[in-house]
């Protein structure tokens, strides 16, 4: 996989995560931004090693078959959170 493609994917997750965190911050946007930044840093650090560790136990092919499942799970989470943060429809 191209390093440029990986950077584009990672670059698009950060604004989405910060936006969702701020939308659910209950009036504490600084705390939400700090926690989201910390979580992003931890996840970007652990993400390359988690499939590798799993691949050592079950083999590379089954381990990397989980990647589409993780992508689908994150898409479902984002869609559910996005529905919660949508503003109510405007009344005419």
C-alpha positions in Angstrom: 0.0 0.0 0.0 1.3 3.4 -0.9 2.5 5.6 2.1 0.7 8.5 0.5 -2.6 6.6 0.5 -2.1 5.7 4.2 -1.4 9.4 5.1 -4.6 10.5 3.3 -6.7 7.9 5.2 -5.1 8.9 8.5 -5.5 12.6 7.7 -9.2 12.3 7.1 -9.9 10.5 10.3 -8.6 13.2 12.6 -11.0 16.0 11.6 -13.9 13.6 11.7 -13.0 12.3 15.2 -12.4 15.8 16.6 -15.7 17.0 15.1 -17.7 14.1 16.7 -15.9 14.7 20.0 -16.7 18.4 20.1 -20.3 17.7 19.1 -20.7 15.3 22.1 -18.6 17.5 24.5 -21.5 18.7 26.7 -20.0 22.2 26.9 -16.4 21.0 27.5 -14.8 21.3 24.1 -11.2 21.6 25.4 -11.5 18.3 27.3 -13.1 16.6 24.4 -10.4 17.8 22.0 -7.7 16.7 24.4 -9.1 13.2 24.9 -9.8 12.8 21.2 -6.2 13.8 20.3 -4.8 11.4 22.9 -7.0 8.6 21.6 -5.9 9.2 18.0 -2.3 9.2 19.0 -2.6 5.9 20.9 -4.6 4.3 18.1 -2.1 5.3 15.4 0.7 3.9 17.5 -1.0 0.6 18.3 -2.8 0.0 15.0 0.2 -1.3 13.0 1.2 -3.7 15.8 -2.2 -5.2 16.6 -2.7 -7.0 13.3 0.9 -8.1 13.4 0.5 -9.6 16.9 -2.7 -11.3 15.8 -1.0 -12.6 12.7 1.6 -14.3 14.8 -1.1 -16.3 16.5 -3.5 -17.2 13.7 -1.6 -16.5 10.5 -1.4 -13.4 8.3 -4.4 -14.1 6.1 -7.0 -14.6 8.8 -5.6 -11.7 10.8 -5.8 -9.2 8.0 -9.3 -10.4 7.1 -10.4 -8.5 10.2 -9.4 -5.2 8.7 -12.7 -4.9 6.6 -14.6 -5.8 9.7 -13.0 -3.0 11.6 -13.7 -0.6 8.8 -17.4 -1.6 8.7 -17.6 -1.4 12.5 -16.1 2.1 12.5 -18.5 3.2 9.7 -21.5 2.0 11.7 -20.2 3.9 14.8 -19.7 7.1 12.8 -23.2 6.8 11.2 -24.8 6.3 14.6 -23.0 9.2 16.1 -23.7 11.4 13.1 -27.5 10.7 13.5 -27.3 11.8 17.1 -25.6 15.1 16.3 -27.8 16.1 13.4 -29.7 19.3 14.2 -33.5 19.1 14.3 -35.2 20.0 11.0 -36.0 23.7 10.6 -39.6 24.6 10.9 -41.1 26.8 8.2 
